[in-house]
Amino acid sequence: MRDALGRIQSVLLIGGSSEIGLAIVRGLPRIDGASVCLAGPDRPEMEQIATALGTEGFGAVRVLDFDACAPTDPKGFVANAFATEHDVVIVATGYLGDQATASQDPDMALRLIDINFRGLVPALVEIGQRLKTQGHGTLVVMSTVAGERPRVANYTYGAAKAGLDAFTRGLAASIDHAGVQVLVVRPGFVRTRMTAHLAPVPFSTSPDKVAEAVTAALGGASKTIWVPGILRWVMRLLRALPESIFRRLPA
Ligand SMILES: NC(=O)c1ccc[n+]([C@@H]2O[C@H](COP(=O)([O-])OP(=O)(O)OC[C@H]3O[C@@H](n4cnc5c(N)ncnc54)[C@H](OP(=O)(O)O)[C@@H]3O)[C@@H](O)[C@H]2O)c1
């Protein structure tokens, strides 16, 4: 449980190598020796990250296998991840992929849906129950503004994220009376390896700015945050545009 100063003792990061996820983990107020559990498909990469976190004042760092394309035994996976209680659980799994390929290749389209939505649902169901039983903690789920209105450039990714966003908001409504905070994070363009091949767009931001926004919202009343915050209003405007105008906007 977070201490009297609001410092966390334990955090679970699903998407254990995510640049944004790790920036959030590193930015959280924490006690010395706070424990971390990293879950993802690339164990060697997460073990390197675990070693680095160990030199930064974190305590025990565990690494668990989790592949959203093959989510076997979600109950066992989450039970293992919750061998200790967690004050913060971050779901930062994601795959932008390539829309041009996904538009022609059903397997690639399904892969995008699996990694960004379907493969996360079983774990989220179990995590929701665990947090409810704990009676405390914050679940942070990485959504995106791309889920708010589909665009030709990334509509499969956007559709998957819209599903994840809606599912998470429903989950929030079902458990937030139990002392649990559920935070949906909708960043715009964040400069990470996921977007390294793309030209930055207006309101681009950094993983550290996302981390700052999450930390600021921790334990408060916020349910959904946009990063940067101005995107809340930009997206409200974009959602209201007629489709014929929206489609003419630059990609
Ligand atoms: N960067 C942006 O502009 C941006 C904007 C809005 C929202 N987001 C969201 O923020 C989150 C973090 O993104 P990021 O920028 O930090 O990208 P990132 O560093 O590429 O992180 C993505 C994470 O997803 C994991 N992953 C990929 N395929 C997986 C699979 N089959 N099963 C399980 N995990 C898998 C990756 O693991 P491996 O390293 O092992 O592949 C990695 O840990 C994602 O949900 C993303 O959609 C990003």
The ligand as an SDF file (V2000), in Angstrom:
LIG
                    3D

 48 52  0  0  0  0  0  0  0  0999 V2000
    4.4250    6.3260  -28.7800 N   0  0  0  0  0  0  0  0  0  0  0  0
    3.2780    6.9380  -29.0240 C   0  0  0  0  0  0  0  0  0  0  0  0
    3.1820    7.9000  -29.8050 O   0  0  0  0  0  0  0  0  0  0  0  0
    2.0270    6.5210  -28.3050 C   0  0  0  0  0  0  0  0  0  0  0  0
    0.9220    7.3720  -28.3410 C   0  0  0  0  0  0  0  0  0  0  0  0
   -0.2560    7.0110  -27.7090 C   0  0  0  0  0  0  0  0  0  0  0  0
   -0.3190    5.8030  -27.0200 C   0  0  0  0  0  0  0  0  0  0  0  0
    0.7790    4.9740  -27.0140 N   0  0  0  0  0  0  0  0  0  0  0  0
    0.6460    3.7110  -26.3110 C   0  0  0  0  0  0  0  0  0  0  0  0
    1.5280    3.7190  -25.2050 O   0  0  0  0  0  0  0  0  0  0  0  0
    1.9490    2.3790  -24.9160 C   0  0  0  0  0  0  0  0  0  0  0  0
    3.4540    2.3300  -24.8510 C   0  0  0  0  0  0  0  0  0  0  0  0
    4.0090    2.6930  -26.1270 O   0  0  0  0  0  0  0  0  0  0  0  0
    5.5520    3.0640  -26.3180 P   0  0  0  0  0  0  0  0  0  0  0  0
    5.5850    4.2830  -27.1450 O   0  0  0  0  0  0  0  0  0  0  0  0
    6.2280    3.0360  -25.0090 O   0  0  0  0  0  0  0  0  0  0  0  0
    6.0420    1.8720  -27.2600 O   0  0  0  0  0  0  0  0  0  0  0  0
    7.0400    0.6620  -27.0070 P   0  0  0  0  0  0  0  0  0  0  0  0
    8.2720    1.1090  -26.2970 O   0  0  0  0  0  0  0  0  0  0  0  0
    7.2000    0.0020  -28.3300 O   0  0  0  0  0  0  0  0  0  0  0  0
    6.2130   -0.2920  -26.0220 O   0  0  0  0  0  0  0  0  0  0  0  0
    5.2840   -1.2290  -26.4890 C   0  0  0  0  0  0  0  0  0  0  0  0
    5.2980   -2.4110  -25.5610 C   0  0  0  0  0  0  0  0  0  0  0  0
    4.3900   -3.4010  -26.0470 O   0  0  0  0  0  0  0  0  0  0  0  0
    5.0400   -4.6620  -26.0200 C   0  0  0  0  0  0  0  0  0  0  0  0
    4.5230   -5.6290  -26.9700 N   0  0  0  0  0  0  0  0  0  0  0  0
    4.6040   -5.6300  -28.3130 C   0  0  0  0  0  0  0  0  0  0  0  0
    4.0560   -6.7470  -28.8260 N   0  0  0  0  0  0  0  0  0  0  0  0
    3.6130   -7.4670  -27.7690 C   0  0  0  0  0  0  0  0  0  0  0  0
    2.9600   -8.7140  -27.6220 C   0  0  0  0  0  0  0  0  0  0  0  0
    2.6610   -9.5050  -28.6900 N   0  0  0  0  0  0  0  0  0  0  0  0
    2.6330   -9.1390  -26.3840 N   0  0  0  0  0  0  0  0  0  0  0  0
    2.9300   -8.4000  -25.3070 C   0  0  0  0  0  0  0  0  0  0  0  0
    3.5780   -7.2190  -25.3620 N   0  0  0  0  0  0  0  0  0  0  0  0
    3.9060   -6.7550  -26.5880 C   0  0  0  0  0  0  0  0  0  0  0  0
    6.4820   -4.3370  -26.3440 C   0  0  0  0  0  0  0  0  0  0  0  0
    7.3170   -5.4390  -25.9980 O   0  0  0  0  0  0  0  0  0  0  0  0
    8.6180   -5.8000  -26.9080 P   0  0  0  0  0  0  0  0  0  0  0  0
    9.5970   -4.7140  -26.6730 O   0  0  0  0  0  0  0  0  0  0  0  0
    9.0890   -7.0920  -26.3780 O   0  0  0  0  0  0  0  0  0  0  0  0
    8.1200   -5.8650  -28.3290 O   0  0  0  0  0  0  0  0  0  0  0  0
    6.6770   -3.1080  -25.4750 C   0  0  0  0  0  0  0  0  0  0  0  0
    6.9350   -3.4620  -24.1530 O   0  0  0  0  0  0  0  0  0  0  0  0
    1.3350    1.5000  -26.0050 C   0  0  0  0  0  0  0  0  0  0  0  0
    0.1230    0.9640  -25.5290 O   0  0  0  0  0  0  0  0  0  0  0  0
    1.0440    2.4920  -27.1210 C   0  0  0  0  0  0  0  0  0  0  0  0
   -0.0080    2.0390  -27.9510 O   0  0  0  0  0  0  0  0  0  0  0  0
    1.9460    5.3040  -27.6210 C   0  0  0  0  0  0  0  0  0  0  0  0
  1  2  1  0
  2  3  2  0
  2  4  1  0
  4  5  1  0
  4 48  2  0
  5  6  2  0
  6  7  1  0
  7  8  2  0
  8  9  1  0
  8 48  1  0
  9 10  1  0
  9 46  1  0
 10 11  1  0
 11 12  1  0
 11 44  1  0
 12 13  1  0
 13 14  1  0
 14 15  2  0
 14 16  1  0
 14 17  1  0
 17 18  1  0
 18 19  2  0
 18 20  1  0
 18 21  1  0
 21 22  1  0
 22 23  1  0
 23 24  1  0
 23 42  1  0
 24 25  1  0
 25 26  1  0
 25 36  1  0
 26 27  1  0
 26 35  1  0
 27 28  2  0
 28 29  1  0
 29 30  1  0
 29 35  2  0
 30 31  1  0
 30 32  2  0
 32 33  1  0
 33 34  2  0
 34 35  1  0
 36 37  1  0
 36 42  1  0
 37 38  1  0
 38 39  2  0
 38 40  1  0
 38 41  1  0
 42 43  1  0
 44 45  1  0
 44 46  1  0
 46 47  1  0
M  CHG  2   8   1  16  -1
M  END
$$$$
